[in-house]
Amino acid sequence: MLTLVVFIVIVALLFDFINGFHDAANSIATVVSTRVLTPLQAVVWAAFFNFVAAFGFGVQVATTVGKGVVEPVVIDQWVLLAGLAGAIVWDLITWYWGLPTSSSHALIGGFAGAAVIKAGFGSLVPAGLIKIGVFMVMAPLIGMTGGFVLMVITINIFKNATPGRVDKVFRRGQLLSAAAYSLGHGTNDAQKTMGIIAVLLFTTGHLGREFYVPFWVVLSAHAAMGLGTMAGGWRIVKTMGMRITKLRPVGGFCAETAGAITLIGTAIGGIPVSTTHTITGSIMGVGATQRFSAVRWGVAGRIITAWIVTIPASAAVAALTWWVLRLLQS
């Protein structure tokens, strides 16, 4: 039993590492595409603030994932292992294709898919899934609105400044906005893995009678994500930073700031949103201030299609994995 628990914890941290390099583009795409930092400098900057996020924003999202997706009585080691497998496989497929899909929704889809094949749809927690579903739509819209509004305000404040002056100010400002976004990314995404590890420990009797997230789980999840971010995700960087719309430092600053506000706010509220959806929406909002055609809507449409497919695809892989594991136990 203990050996299996340790193995699943390692698999969960592997998912967190993959989440880091899959979603590295979310943290660094804008700051790389505007050439404020080199790719190496950007990943080090992002990884540092991904880890620092462990010390300031609580574990509300982890609690939601651990208790608000699947009924605790249904959860066992095989459901968790199959759910992680579904999320990892889908993340690797979309990383290979260069699609910035949501690791968060892949994990939730995998977790839910494994539970459904084991115990039916009654094993799911409707209230938690509805909240996640609502913010699946709301997060990119909030990011888009925030990016658009911040860009409009900034344009009006600096309308009499020279382009060189604006570029100089926001090249420095982007260091702060990239750091803030990486804090938001770290606290929201690392907490999903924390939730999986904590519910594993709880259901196997290693936490006692009350569900909580041990601090060693917090540190290990943030460390795994930081290392994953250091490994980079260059295929997705190109899509996020260059193909959706052409960004300048001022646009990168507004997109990252809007994304950071959305992610930190939802993390404090315990809502597991997609960092990928959020920053993509923010970049689209910034691009739309130039002219509607400045956003490459064909690329955006391809990304949105991948978003829609993520939860059912990862759920299907997880369900198949659970079925195979059950056969092996027979």
Helices and strands as residue ranges (DSSP letters): H 2-22, H 24-33, H 39-52, G 53-55, H 60-67, G 72-74, H 77-97, H 103-119, G 121-123, H 126-157, H 163-203, H 215-231, H 234-238, I 239-243, H 249-268, H 275-288, G 292-294, H 297-329
